[in-house]
Amino acid sequence: MAAATADVGNAVNDCFSIGSTVICTTCFKEEVEGEVLAFDHNTKMLILQCHSKASGELSDVYVMNLSLCSNVQVIKECNGNFIDDPQKLNLEQVKMRLRKTVERRQDYLKSKNADVTAEAQELYRAIAKQLGYNEVSWQGPNIQILNEVTVSPPYRVDNVVSSSDNDKSCTYIKRIINQFFTTRPSAVQENAHGASSSSASVSPTSSSLSSSNAASGSPVPAN
């Protein structure tokens, strides 16, 4: 079947038939393709059922706001003949997932700070993931934790200070920071590069020693 293409302005004036296959391009340039479960013209909300990326036996349900989509295409029209009635949505579950998504987004926004590096913001999220976002905040360029521990730039273990001399809290925060910097992809690459450089620096020395022994007539031990 030929695909019917429509811009967003025209698409929201039409009624999408249940069972049709539609592909939407979001404002983040992400394409979502799925089967129409419902469409509300007044709110311009389109509900799509898509194949799950996690399991072939499951389906993902997307609620698309067409006013925020850059393009909408009807890939396949449905003839309206259904063997079974469309499955009802669990609205309470949808509300719960929406609430969790909003909370995660709000938590992520708390980690943003225009005065610090991206690495520092990533560290902030690593600490907040362990202790909770309500226990971590920015105080200028410093990370404030549990209202008593402060991590100042450059955010290493030596920069952890407790206002109440709480060694237990400081030790725990230092452990998180140490793990963060040793497990980051950039740190792993740097360690691998350093090991490679060390091996390369040893080889010329070994070669020069062997050459020196050979030149002086000293026996060269076999490997």
C-alpha positions in Angstrom: 0.0 0.0 0.0 1.1 3.5 -0.7 2.0 5.5 2.4 -0.1 8.5 3.0 2.0 11.5 4.2 0.6 14.5 6.0 2.1 17.4 7.9 1.2 17.9 11.5 -1.2 20.7 10.8 -3.3 18.5 8.5 -2.9 15.4 10.5 -4.5 16.7 13.7 -7.6 17.7 11.7 -8.2 14.1 10.7 -9.3 11.1 12.8 -6.8 8.3 12.9 -8.7 5.0 12.7 -8.0 2.4 15.3 -5.6 -0.3 14.0 -3.9 1.9 11.5 -0.1 2.0 11.4 1.4 5.4 12.0 4.9 6.8 12.3 5.6 10.0 14.1 8.8 12.1 14.3 9.1 13.8 17.6 10.7 17.2 18.3 13.9 15.2 19.4 14.1 13.7 15.8 13.0 10.3 17.2 10.8 8.2 15.0 8.0 6.2 16.8 6.1 3.7 14.7 3.1 1.8 16.0 -0.6 0.8 15.8 -3.2 3.4 16.7 -5.0 2.5 19.9 -6.8 5.8 20.4 -6.8 9.5 19.2 -8.3 12.5 20.9 -8.8 15.4 18.5 -9.3 18.1 21.1 -6.0 17.5 22.9 -4.2 16.2 19.8 -3.0 13.1 21.7 -2.3 9.9 19.8 -1.8 6.6 21.6 0.4 4.1 19.7 1.1 0.5 20.5 4.7 -0.4 19.4 6.8 -3.5 19.4 8.8 -3.7 22.6 12.6 -3.2 22.4 13.0 -5.3 25.5 10.9 -8.4 24.6 9.2 -9.7 21.5 6.3 -10.9 23.5 5.5 -7.4 25.0 4.4 -4.1 23.5 5.2 -0.5 24.4 2.5 2.1 24.5 3.4 5.7 23.6 1.2 8.7 24.2 2.2 11.2 21.5 1.4 14.9 21.6 1.1 15.7 17.9 1.5 19.4 18.5 5.1 18.6 19.4 5.7 16.2 16.5 7.5 17.5 13.3 5.9 14.9 11.0 3.2 12.3 11.0 2.8 9.5 8.4 0.0 7.0 8.0 1.9 3.9 6.8 -1.1 1.5 6.6 -4.8 2.3 6.9 -7.1 -0.1 8.8 -10.3 -1.3 7.1 -12.1 -1.2 10.5 -12.7 -5.0 10.7 -11.6 -6.2 14.1 -11.6 -9.8 15.3 -11.3 -8.7 18.9 -12.2 -5.4 20.6 -9.2 -3.2 21.3 -7.6 -3.9 24.6 -8.4 -1.4 27.4 -5.6 0.6 28.8 -4.7 0.5 32.4 -5.0 4.2 33.1 -3.7 3.9 36.6 -0.5 2.3 35.4 -0.1 4.9 32.7 -0.5 7.7 35.3 2.1 6.0 37.5 4.6 5.7 34.7 4.0 9.3 33.7 4.6 10.4 37.2 7.8 8.4 37.5 9.0 9.8 34.2 8.3 13.4 35.3 10.1 12.8 38.6 13.2 11.4 36.8 13.3 14.4 34.5 13.0 16.8 37.5 15.8 14.9 39.3 18.0 15.2 36.2 17.4 18.9 36.0 18.5 19.3 39.6 22.0 18.1 38.5 22.4 20.8 35.9 24.7 23.7 36.8 26.0 26.1 34.2 29.0 27.0 36.4 30.6 23.5 36.5 31.8 21.0 34.0 29.8 18.1 32.5 32.0 15.7 34.5 31.0 17.4 37.8 27.3 17.2 36.9 27.8 13.5 36.1 29.4 13.0 39.5 26.5 14.8 41.1 24.1 12.3 39.6 26.2 9.4 40.7 26.1 10.6 44.3 22.4 11.4 44.1 21.7 7.9 42.7 23.2 6.4 45.9 21.8 8.8 48.5 18.7 10.3 46.8 18.3 13.5 44.9 16.6 15.2 48.0 19.9 14.7 49.9 22.2 16.4 47.3 22.2 20.0 46.1 24.4 22.6 44.5 26.0 25.4 46.6 27.6 27.4 43.8 30.2 25.1 42.3 30.2 22.9 45.4 28.2 19.7 45.9 26.4 19.7 49.2 25.4 16.3 50.6 23.3 15.5 53.6 23.6 19.1 54.7 27.0 18.4 56.2 29.4 17.1 53.6 30.8 19.4 50.8 32.7 18.3 47.7 34.5 21.3 46.1 36.3 21.5 42.8 38.1 19.5 41.3 35.8 17.0 43.1 38.3 14.4 44.2 38.5 12.5 47.5 40.8 15.2 48.9 38.1 17.8 48.3 35.6 16.1 50.6 35.0 18.1 53.9 32.4 17.5 56.6 31.1 20.4 58.6 30.4 18.1 61.6 33.6 16.0 61.3 31.4 13.0 60.4 34.1 10.6 59.2 31.6 7.9 58.4 29.8 10.1 55.9 33.0 11.4 54.4 34.3 7.9 53.9 31.2 6.8 52.1 31.2 9.8 49.8 34.9 9.3 49.1 34.2 5.7 48.1 31.5 6.9 45.6 33.9 9.5 44.2 36.7 7.0 43.9 34.5 4.5 42.1 33.1 7.1 39.8 36.5 8.2 38.5 38.0 4.7 38.3 35.0 3.3 36.3 34.3 6.1 33.9 35.0 5.2 30.3 37.6 8.0 30.0 39.5 6.7 33.1 39.6 3.2 31.8 40.9 4.4 28.4 43.6 6.5 30.2 44.7 3.5 32.3 44.9 1.4 29.2 46.9 4.0 27.4 49.2 4.4 30.4 49.9 0.7 30.6 50.7 0.7 26.8 53.1 3.6 27.2 54.8 1.9 30.1 55.4 -1.3 28.1 56.7 0.8 25.2 59.2 2.6 27.5 60.6 -0.6 28.8 61.4 -2.1 25.5 64.0 0.4 24.3 65.8 0.0 27.7 65.9 -3.7 27.4 67.2 -3.4 23.8 69.9 -1.0 24.8 71.1 -3.2 27.7 71.3 -6.2 25.4 73.2 -4.2 22.8 75.6 -2.9 25.5 76.3 -6.4 26.8 76.8 -7.7 23.3 79.3 -4.9 22.5 81.3 -5.6 25.6 81.5 -9.3 25.0 79.3 -10.0 28.1 77.0 -13.0 27.7 73.4 -12.1 27.0 71.0 -14.2 29.1 68.5 -16.2 27.1 64.8 -15.4 27.7 
